[in-house]
Amino acid sequence: MKTKHARTLAAIYTKPTPGGIVFSDIESLVVALGGEIHEGTKARGRASPSR
């Protein structure tokens, strides 16, 4: 895992969760961990684990 992904993961689990986490960083973290991003309607997205 790259350092940037590790920082994003740590930021997600801090209490309280910071509001400055960029969604594209979360998307790249999910993809780096083997997941997939599916874009939906009305600016919704879904992340799913790879099979």
Backbone as a chain_set.jsonl record, in Angstrom:
{"seq": "MKTKHARTLAAIYTKPTPGGIVFSDIESLVVALGGEIHEGTKARGRASPSR", "coords": {"N": [[0.847, -1.173, 0.0], [0.567, 2.161, -0.857], [2.013, 5.124, 0.601], [0.304, 7.356, 0.577], [-2.213, 6.129, 0.387], [-2.266, 4.777, 2.804], [-2.315, 6.926, 4.593], [-4.796, 8.043, 3.932], [-6.518, 5.963, 4.686], [-6.004, 5.878, 7.449], [-6.961, 8.412, 8.128], [-9.682, 8.126, 7.627], [-10.493, 6.502, 9.722], [-10.05, 8.011, 12.001], [-11.266, 9.693, 14.911], [-12.995, 12.595, 15.616], [-14.056, 11.975, 12.246], [-12.213, 13.608, 9.774], [-13.322, 16.385, 7.801], [-12.051, 17.043, 5.486], [-11.28, 15.045, 3.721], [-10.593, 13.98, 0.53], [-12.748, 12.801, -1.973], [-11.819, 11.482, -4.248], [-9.422, 10.454, -3.357], [-10.319, 8.456, -1.645], [-11.585, 6.807, -3.49], [-9.351, 5.956, -5.03], [-7.996, 4.542, -3.072], [-9.778, 2.404, -2.575], [-9.67, 1.102, -5.063], [-6.948, 0.436, -5.109], [-6.918, -1.441, -3.114], [-8.109, -3.516, -4.334], [-10.771, -3.304, -4.994], [-13.785, -2.264, -6.773], [-15.135, 0.579, -8.461], [-18.295, 1.821, -9.082], [-20.16, 3.979, -10.948], [-23.123, 5.716, -10.287], [-26.475, 7.039, -10.677], [-27.388, 10.504, -10.265], [-25.066, 11.569, -9.03], [-24.167, 9.541, -7.379], [-22.224, 6.892, -6.082], [-20.834, 3.576, -6.012], [-19.005, 1.262, -4.209], [-17.438, -1.832, -4.516], [-16.214, -5.009, -3.444], [-13.665, -6.817, -5.194], [-14.104, -9.833, -6.983]], "CA": [[0.0, 0.0, 0.0], [1.333, 3.398, -0.918], [1.927, 5.986, 1.779], [-0.893, 8.19, 0.472], [-3.365, 5.294, 0.709], [-2.215, 4.517, 4.251], [-2.765, 8.153, 5.267], [-6.236, 8.168, 3.709], [-7.165, 4.955, 5.528], [-5.89, 6.339, 8.834], [-7.837, 9.573, 8.292], [-11.065, 7.649, 7.646], [-10.793, 5.894, 11.015], [-9.845, 8.9, 13.143], [-12.502, 10.21, 15.515], [-14.002, 12.58, 14.568], [-13.552, 11.874, 10.881], [-12.021, 14.953, 9.216], [-14.156, 16.72, 6.652], [-11.234, 17.411, 4.34], [-10.841, 13.892, 2.93], [-11.03, 14.126, -0.86], [-13.385, 11.55, -2.377], [-10.979, 10.781, -5.224], [-8.442, 9.685, -2.582], [-11.01, 7.257, -1.171], [-11.761, 5.942, -4.66], [-8.078, 5.329, -5.388], [-7.712, 3.575, -2.016], [-10.607, 1.226, -2.831], [-9.114, 0.425, -6.235], [-5.657, -0.126, -4.719], [-7.18, -2.606, -2.277], [-8.701, -4.556, -5.171], [-12.2, -3.095, -5.181], [-14.238, -1.615, -7.999], [-16.001, 1.739, -8.294], [-19.361, 1.877, -10.077], [-20.84, 5.263, -10.862], [-24.57, 5.618, -10.404], [-27.176, 8.255, -11.068], [-27.466, 11.606, -9.297], [-23.777, 11.724, -8.353], [-23.946, 8.471, -6.41], [-21.245, 5.89, -6.476], [-20.868, 2.371, -5.213], [-17.746, 0.53, -4.182], [-17.657, -3.237, -4.223], [-14.967, -5.78, -3.455], [-13.491, -7.624, -6.392], [-14.402, -11.255, -6.715]], "C": [[0.892, 1.236, 0.0], [1.088, 4.239, 0.318], [0.662, 6.84, 1.753], [-2.144, 7.394, 0.828], [-3.418, 4.995, 2.203], [-2.692, 5.737, 5.036], [-4.276, 8.342, 5.122], [-6.989, 7.193, 4.6], [-7.124, 5.36, 6.996], [-6.827, 7.511, 9.093], [-9.303, 9.152, 8.372], [-11.44, 7.151, 9.034], [-10.475, 6.768, 12.22], [-11.195, 9.406, 13.64], [-12.253, 11.608, 16.008], [-13.349, 12.542, 13.191], [-13.403, 13.274, 10.298], [-12.873, 15.181, 7.961], [-13.365, 17.025, 5.395], [-10.72, 16.241, 3.519], [-11.438, 14.025, 1.532], [-11.573, 12.783, -1.342], [-12.546, 10.786, -3.392], [-9.872, 9.985, -4.534], [-9.06, 8.395, -2.055], [-11.22, 6.279, -2.32], [-10.466, 5.233, -5.026], [-7.648, 4.314, -4.339], [-8.492, 2.288, -2.249], [-10.051, 0.423, -4.005], [-7.775, -0.234, -5.894], [-5.82, -1.375, -3.86], [-7.898, -3.718, -3.036], [-10.192, -4.415, -5.397], [-12.505, -2.423, -6.508], [-15.157, -0.456, -7.643], [-17.017, 1.73, -9.435], [-20.086, 3.196, -9.896], [-22.323, 5.066, -11.108], [-25.173, 6.927, -10.858], [-27.153, 9.269, -9.93], [-26.229, 11.686, -8.416], [-23.559, 10.688, -7.25], [-22.93, 7.488, -6.958], [-21.359, 4.696, -5.563], [-19.52, 1.694, -5.328], [-18.07, -0.904, -3.822], [-16.331, -3.969, -4.258], [-14.868, -6.57, -4.756], [-13.724, -9.077, -6.021], [-13.353, -12.144, -7.268]], "O": [[1.85, 1.329, 0.767], [0.074, 4.082, 0.999], [0.018, 7.028, 2.785], [-3.04, 7.914, 1.494], [-4.497, 4.966, 2.797], [-3.397, 5.594, 6.034], [-4.953, 8.748, 6.067], [-7.995, 7.561, 5.208], [-8.114, 5.198, 7.709], [-7.426, 7.598, 10.165], [-10.081, 9.759, 9.108], [-12.57, 7.348, 9.482], [-10.614, 6.315, 13.356], [-12.147, 9.527, 12.868], [-11.324, 11.791, 16.795], [-12.231, 13.021, 13.004], [-14.355, 14.053, 10.319], [-13.102, 14.263, 7.174], [-13.955, 17.246, 4.337], [-9.817, 16.415, 2.7], [-12.651, 14.166, 1.379], [-10.938, 11.747, -1.146], [-12.561, 9.555, -3.395], [-9.428, 8.962, -5.054], [-8.399, 7.357, -2.021], [-11.055, 5.071, -2.152], [-10.476, 4.033, -5.304], [-7.001, 3.322, -4.674], [-7.934, 1.197, -2.135], [-9.973, -0.804, -3.938], [-7.502, -1.346, -6.346], [-4.967, -2.262, -3.875], [-8.254, -4.743, -2.454], [-10.818, -5.323, -5.943], [-11.603, -2.062, -7.264], [-15.872, -0.506, -6.643], [-16.649, 1.643, -10.607], [-20.573, 3.496, -8.806], [-22.728, 4.344, -12.019], [-24.477, 7.811, -11.359], [-26.924, 8.916, -8.773], [-26.332, 11.85, -7.201], [-22.835, 10.949, -6.29], [-22.814, 7.298, -8.169], [-21.914, 4.789, -4.468], [-18.963, 1.572, -6.42], [-18.879, -1.164, -2.931], [-15.428, -3.599, -5.008], [-15.884, -6.944, -5.342], [-13.552, -9.477, -4.869], [-13.444, -13.364, -7.134]]}, "num_chains": 1, "name": "protein.A"}
